[in-house]
């Protein structure tokens, strides 16, 4: 079994913002496989069988900085142990320190200041889980980071965004088929 967690913020206000790229990737993945979302575990949740593996998808509806609360609800309601969850989950999220459109698989690393990741680490008690970071770059003009991550992609960026999402969905599929070491070797 694998658990895919895409980070973002709920609501139309944040739908196309940089911080929501984790949601966008899972939405694209779900669309590709005709999955339906349901409200469960303080999140949007879906389930499928992918190449004979059970896959669960979660988009926390608790806002980015409290993403761990959805995972906490999932753990409590499924009866699974946090350390067992760590071994099966891939968290997909934005990253300021990667150039826009670049993706990178990471395992066993710090939050890098990402509040959604910090919230998950706090809930499960470890930073030793798989991540797929999607570059959003740093702002060109001087502005607060919080403002930048909550801005929408411009029309000029839309083509690159579509390409990034498609590439990331393909990377997730590769990860599900081949595992973390192979994904890191191929995409990093």
Phi, psi and omega in degrees: 000149175227146178241117178258124180240117177258128183266146179179192177240139180285158173101155182296331181302324186256359191314310186251026180274161182300323181294343185264013184295332175298318175297315183301319180294313179294324176297318179293319177299313180297319178297317180300325183253015177055042179273149177252141177268145173225158178276121182196143176060037182056036183207175164269130189230143173215165186214145178202168168251122181239113180049050177069014176246139175283130180234131173244140180241136180226130169243104182301134179256027184255010187074150188311308187292349179240026183306326181298335180297324176294317179295320177300317177296317178301313181297313182297316186279336179268344182076009180280153179275144181304319181291334174288322179297318181306321183287343185245356188258148173234120179260127183251122185206166178285156178215120180292331187274357174257143176301149181307128178093343180282141175241153180209128173276139178220153176220147175055051179232169181289176180288339183063023180086000180283117186295326178295318178293319177302319179297319179294316179301318180299319182289315185268349174079015178203156175256009185269073176217162183282143178224151171236108182268137179242121183293133172242359180067176176258156180298142178286314179267161180292119173200163179293143179301317180302321178292316183298312184292341179261010175270151178281156173293143179282166177301323180295333182270350187299319180296314178297322179299313178302316179297317179299315180296315178300314179297321181290320176300317177298321178294321177297315178300316179299315178302315181296326182276319191248343180094174187293313183301315180293321180294319178297317180297321183280320191256343185275000000 
